[in-house]
Amino acid sequence: MSIKALALELYRAQQKVSGLEKELEQAAHQEKNLLMDELRVAVSEMKMLRRMLDGAKVESPFTNRVPGRYNR
């Protein structure tokens, strides 16, 4: 998956989390448990996407910048 696609998915996940948080504030007591479960899943998905995006941006220390030469 490209960095651009990961960033787009992360944005959508953040929007979902913020929407669920707003719903949770206005929800009746009966609905709060269901919304809290849904929010917990959405937050874990958002964190996973954030870690994936952060990992995709990190350059590997094993890459060789000069073609034809090896790191020693």
MITIGU-720147 format. One record per atom (N, C-alpha, C, CB): x, y, z; atom name; residue number from 1; residue in three letters. Coordinates in pm, whole numbers, plus 32768, in hexadecimal, padded with zeros to 4 digits. Glycine has a CB too. Example, Ala and Ser with C-alpha at 12.3 -4.5 7.8 and 13.67 -1.06 7.14 Angstrom:
# residues 2
> 8527  7DC7  830C  N  1  ALA
> 84CE  7E3E  830C  CA  1  ALA
> 8528  7EB6  830C  C  1  ALA
> 846B  7E41  8389  CB  1  ALA
> 8505  7F1F  82C4  N  2  SER
> 8557  7F96  82CA  CA  2  SER
> 850A  8003  8313  C  2  SER
> 8580  7FC4  823C  CB  2  SER
# end
This chain:
# residues 72
> 8055  7F8B  8000  N  1  MET
> 8000  8000  8000  CA  1  MET
> 805A  807B  8000  C  1  MET
> 7F9F  8000  807A  CB  1  MET
> 8039  80DE  7FB0  N  2  SER
> 808A  8156  7FA6  CA  2  SER
> 8076  81AF  8021  C  2  SER
> 8069  81A3  7F26  CB  2  SER
> 80D4  820B  8032  N  3  ILE
> 80CC  8268  80A3  CA  3  ILE
> 8050  82C0  8095  C  3  ILE
> 814B  82BF  80AC  CB  3  ILE
> 8031  82E7  801A  N  4  LYS
> 7FBD  833B  8002  CA  4  LYS
> 7F3C  82F3  802A  C  4  LYS
> 7FB7  8366  7F6F  CB  4  LYS
> 7F32  8274  8006  N  5  ALA
> 7EBA  8226  8029  CA  5  ALA
> 7EB1  8212  80C0  C  5  ALA
> 7EBD  819E  7FE1  CB  5  ALA
> 7F23  81FB  8101  N  6  LEU
> 7F23  81EC  8192  CA  6  LEU
> 7EF7  826E  81D5  C  6  LEU
> 7FAF  81C4  81C4  CB  6  LEU
> 7F28  82DE  81A3  N  7  ALA
> 7F03  835F  81DD  CA  7  ALA
> 7E6E  8379  81CB  C  7  ALA
> 7F54  83D0  819C  CB  7  ALA
> 7E37  8354  815A  N  8  LEU
> 7DA8  8366  8143  CA  8  LEU
> 7D55  830E  81A2  C  8  LEU
> 7D85  8345  80B0  CB  8  LEU
> 7D80  8292  81B4  N  9  GLU
> 7D39  8239  8211  CA  9  GLU
> 7D44  826B  82A0  C  9  GLU
> 7D71  81AA  8207  CB  9  GLU
> 7DB8  82A1  82C4  N  10  LEU
> 7DCA  82D9  834A  CA  10  LEU
> 7D6D  8350  835E  C  10  LEU
> 7E5D  8302  8361  CB  10  LEU
> 7D61  83A5  82FA  N  11  TYR
> 7D07  8418  8303  CA  11  TYR
> 7C77  83EB  8318  C  11  TYR
> 7D12  846F  8285  CB  11  TYR
> 7C4E  8387  82CC  N  12  ARG
> 7BC5  8353  82DB  CA  12  ARG
> 7BAF  8318  8366  C  12  ARG
> 7BA7  82E8  8270  CB  12  ARG
> 7C14  82D2  8399  N  13  ALA
> 7C08  8298  841F  CA  13  ALA
> 7C00  8306  8488  C  13  ALA
> 7C80  823C  843C  CB  13  ALA
> 7C4C  8371  8478  N  14  GLN
> 7C46  83E0  84D7  CA  14  GLN
> 7BBD  8423  84D4  C  14  GLN
> 7CB4  8447  84B9  CB  14  GLN
> 7B86  8433  845D  N  15  GLN
> 7B01  846E  8451  CA  15  GLN
> 7A98  8415  8495  C  15  GLN
> 7ADD  8483  83BD  CB  15  GLN
> 7AA5  8394  8484  N  16  LYS
> 7A47  8336  84C2  CA  16  LYS
> 7A50  833E  8559  C  16  LYS
> 7A62  82A6  8492  CB  16  LYS
> 7ACA  8344  858F  N  17  VAL
> 7ADD  834C  8620  CA  17  VAL
> 7AA1  83CD  8656  C  17  VAL
> 7B74  8343  8643  CB  17  VAL
> 7ABD  843D  8615  N  18  SER
> 7A87  84BB  8647  CA  18  SER
> 79EE  84BE  863E  C  18  SER
> 7AC2  8531  85F9  CB  18  SER
> 79B6  8483  85D5  N  19  GLY
> 7924  847A  85CA  CA  19  GLY
> 78E8  8424  8638  C  19  GLY
> 78FD  8442  8544  CB  19  GLY
> 7928  83B3  8655  N  20  LEU
> 78F7  835D  86BF  CA  20  LEU
> 7902  83A0  8748  C  20  LEU
> 7943  82D8  86BF  CB  20  LEU
> 796C  83ED  875C  N  21  GLU
> 797B  8434  87DC  CA  21  GLU
> 790C  849B  87EE  C  21  GLU
> 7A04  8479  87E3  CB  21  GLU
> 78E8  84E0  8783  N  22  LYS
> 787A  8541  878B  CA  22  LYS
> 77F6  84FB  87A5  C  22  LYS
> 7872  8593  8709  CB  22  LYS
> 77E0  848A  8763  N  23  GLU
> 7765  843E  8779  CA  23  GLU
> 775E  840D  8809  C  23  GLU
> 775D  83C6  8719  CB  23  GLU
> 77D0  83E3  883E  N  24  LEU
> 77D4  83AE  88C6  CA  24  LEU
> 77AE  841A  892C  C  24  LEU
> 785F  8377  88E6  CB  24  LEU
> 77DA  8495  8914  N  25  GLU
> 77B8  8502  896F  CA  25  GLU
> 7722  851C  8973  C  25  GLU
> 7801  8582  8945  CB  25  GLU
> 76DD  8509  8903  N  26  GLN
> 764F  852A  88FA  CA  26  GLN
> 75F4  84B1  890A  C  26  GLN
> 7634  856C  8877  CB  26  GLN
> 762F  843B  8918  N  27  ALA
> 75DF  83C0  891B  CA  27  ALA
> 759A  83AB  89A1  C  27  ALA
> 7637  8348  88FC  CB  27  ALA
> 752D  8363  8999  N  28  ALA
> 74E7  833A  8A12  CA  28  ALA
> 7537  82CB  8A56  C  28  ALA
> 7456  830A  89F1  CB  28  ALA
> 7518  82B3  8AD2  N  29  HIS
> 7565  8251  8B20  CA  29  HIS
> 7562  81C5  8AE2  C  29  HIS
> 752E  824C  8BAE  CB  29  HIS
> 74F3  819D  8AA8  N  30  GLN
> 74E8  8118  8A6C  CA  30  GLN
> 7545  8108  89F4  C  30  GLN
> 7459  80FC  8A43  CB  30  GLN
> 7558  8172  89AA  N  31  GLU
> 75A9  816B  8930  CA  31  GLU
> 763F  8179  894B  C  31  GLU
> 757C  81D6  88D0  CB  31  GLU
> 7664  81AA  89BF  N  32  LYS
> 76F1  81C7  89DC  CA  32  LYS
> 7748  814B  89D8  C  32  LYS
> 76FD  8209  8A63  CB  32  LYS
> 7719  80DB  8A0C  N  33  ASN
> 776A  8062  8A0B  CA  33  ASN
> 7789  8034  897D  C  33  ASN
> 7723  7FF2  8A58  CB  33  ASN
> 7726  8038  8928  N  34  LEU
> 7739  8011  889C  CA  34  LEU
> 779A  8070  8856  C  34  LEU
> 76B2  800F  8852  CB  34  LEU
> 7789  80F2  886E  N  35  LEU
> 77E1  8154  8830  CA  35  LEU
> 7870  814A  8866  C  35  LEU
> 77AA  81E0  8847  CB  35  LEU
> 787D  812B  88E6  N  36  MET
> 7904  811D  8920  CA  36  MET
> 794D  80A7  88E2  C  36  MET
> 78FB  810B  89B9  CB  36  MET
> 7905  803A  88CA  N  37  ASP
> 7943  7FC6  8888  CA  37  ASP
> 796E  7FEA  87FA  C  37  ASP
> 78E2  7F4E  8886  CB  37  ASP
> 7918  802F  87B3  N  38  GLU
> 7936  8057  872A  CA  38  GLU
> 79AC  80B9  8727  C  38  GLU
> 78BA  8096  86E7  CB  38  GLU
> 79AF  8114  8788  N  39  LEU
> 7A1C  8174  8792  CA  39  LEU
> 7AA1  812F  87B1  C  39  LEU
> 79FC  81DD  87FD  CB  39  LEU
> 7A9D  80CD  8807  N  40  ARG
> 7B16  8082  882B  CA  40  ARG
> 7B52  803E  87B0  C  40  ARG
> 7AF6  8019  8898  CB  40  ARG
> 7AFE  8003  875D  N  41  VAL
> 7B2C  7FC1  86E2  CA  41  VAL
> 7B64  8029  8681  C  41  VAL
> 7AB8  7F72  86A0  CB  41  VAL
> 7B1F  809A  8674  N  42  ALA
> 7B4C  8102  8618  CA  42  ALA
> 7BD2  813F  8643  C  42  ALA
> 7AE2  8171  860E  CB  42  ALA
> 7BE5  8150  86C5  N  43  VAL
> 7C63  8187  86F7  CA  43  VAL
> 7CD5  8125  86DF  C  43  VAL
> 7C59  81A7  878D  CB  43  VAL
> 7CBD  80A4  86F4  N  44  SER
> 7D27  8042  86DD  CA  44  SER
> 7D4B  803C  8649  C  44  SER
> 7CFB  7FB8  870F  CB  44  SER
> 7CE8  8048  85F0  N  45  GLU
> 7D03  804B  8560  CA  45  GLU
> 7D54  80C7  853B  C  45  GLU
> 7C80  8047  8510  CB  45  GLU
> 7D30  8139  8578  N  46  MET
> 7D78  81B5  855B  CA  46  MET
> 7E09  81AB  8589  C  46  MET
> 7D32  822B  859F  CB  46  MET
> 7E20  8171  85FF  N  47  LYS
> 7EA8  8161  8631  CA  47  LYS
> 7EFA  8103  85D9  C  47  LYS
> 7EA5  812C  86C0  CB  47  LYS
> 7EBB  8099  85A8  N  48  MET
> 7F00  803C  8550  CA  48  MET
> 7F29  8082  84CF  C  48  MET
> 7EA7  7FC1  8532  CB  48  MET
> 7ECE  80D0  8495  N  49  LEU
> 7EED  811A  841B  CA  49  LEU
> 7F5B  8180  8433  C  49  LEU
> 7E70  8160  83E5  CB  49  LEU
> 7F5A  81C2  84A6  N  50  ARG
> 7FC2  8223  84C8  CA  50  ARG
> 804B  81DE  84CE  C  50  ARG
> 7FA2  8268  854E  CB  50  ARG
> 8050  8169  850F  N  51  ARG
> 80CF  811F  8518  CA  51  ARG
> 80FD  80F2  848E  C  51  ARG
> 80C1  80A5  8575  CB  51  ARG
> 80A1  80C7  8439  N  52  MET
> 80C5  809F  83B2  CA  52  MET
> 80FC  8115  8363  C  52  MET
> 804B  8063  836A  CB  52  MET
> 80BC  8187  836F  N  53  LEU
> 80E9  81FE  8326  CA  53  LEU
> 8170  822C  835A  C  53  LEU
> 8081  826F  8332  CB  53  LEU
> 8183  822C  83DC  N  54  ASP
> 8203  8254  8415  CA  54  ASP
> 8271  81F4  83EA  C  54  ASP
> 81FB  825A  84AD  CB  54  ASP
> 8253  8174  83E4  N  55  GLY
> 82B5  8112  83B8  CA  55  GLY
> 82D6  811E  8325  C  55  GLY
> 8284  8088  83D5  CB  55  GLY
> 8276  8147  82D5  N  56  ALA
> 828D  8155  8245  CA  56  ALA
> 82E5  81CD  8227  C  56  ALA
> 8208  8162  81FA  CB  56  ALA
> 82E4  8231  827E  N  57  LYS
> 8333  82A9  8267  CA  57  LYS
> 83C3  8299  8296  C  57  LYS
> 82F3  831F  82AC  CB  57  LYS
> 83E0  8238  82EB  N  58  VAL
> 8466  8227  8321  CA  58  VAL
> 84BE  81E3  82B9  C  58  VAL
> 8464  81D5  83A4  CB  58  VAL
> 8530  821D  82A0  N  59  GLU
> 858D  81E2  8240  CA  59  GLU
> 85DA  8171  8283  C  59  GLU
> 85EE  824D  8207  CB  59  GLU
> 85EA  8107  823D  N  60  SER
> 8631  8094  8272  CA  60  SER
> 86C5  80B4  8283  C  60  SER
> 861E  801A  8216  CB  60  SER
> 8700  808D  82F3  N  61  PRO
> 8790  80A6  8305  CA  61  PRO
> 87E5  804C  82AC  C  61  PRO
> 87B7  8091  8397  CB  61  PRO
> 87AA  7FEA  826E  N  62  PHE
> 87F3  7F8B  821B  CA  62  PHE
> 87F5  7FB1  8188  C  62  PHE
> 87B7  7F03  822B  CB  62  PHE
> 87B5  801F  8165  N  63  THR
> 87B7  8047  80D9  CA  63  THR
> 8841  807A  80B4  C  63  THR
> 874D  80B2  80BD  CB  63  THR
> 8869  805D  803C  N  64  ASN
> 88EA  8088  8009  CA  64  ASN
> 88D4  8100  7FAF  C  64  ASN
> 8932  8014  7FBC  CB  64  ASN
> 8908  8171  7FD7  N  65  ARG
> 88F0  81EC  7F8B  CA  65  ARG
> 8946  81F6  7F0E  C  65  ARG
> 8909  8264  7FE4  CB  65  ARG
> 89B9  81B7  7F0D  N  66  VAL
> 8A13  81C0  7E9B  CA  66  VAL
> 8A0C  813D  7E4E  C  66  VAL
> 8AA5  81E0  7EC7  CB  66  VAL
> 89DE  8140  7DD1  N  67  PRO
> 89D4  80C4  7D84  CA  67  PRO
> 8A5F  8086  7D6E  C  67  PRO
> 898D  80DE  7CFD  CB  67  PRO
> 8A67  8004  7D7C  N  68  GLY
> 8AE2  7FBD  7D64  CA  68  GLY
> 8B41  7FB7  7DDB  C  68  GLY
> 8B27  7FFB  7CF3  CB  68  GLY
> 8B1D  7FF6  7E49  N  69  ARG
> 8B71  7FF4  7EC2  CA  69  ARG
> 8B25  7FB3  7F33  C  69  ARG
> 8B9F  8083  7EE9  CB  69  ARG
> 8B6D  7F72  7F8A  N  70  TYR
> 8B31  7F2F  7FFC  CA  70  TYR
> 8B5A  7F77  807C  C  70  TYR
> 8B5A  7E9A  8001  CB  70  TYR
> 8AFF  7F79  80DC  N  71  ASN
> 8B21  7FB1  815E  CA  71  ASN
> 8B77  7F4F  81AA  C  71  ASN
> 8AA2  7FD4  81AF  CB  71  ASN
> 8BE1  7F7D  81E6  N  72  ARG
> 8C38  7F24  8235  CA  72  ARG
> 8C42  7F51  82C1  C  72  ARG
> 8CC1  7F1C  81FA  CB  72  ARG
# end
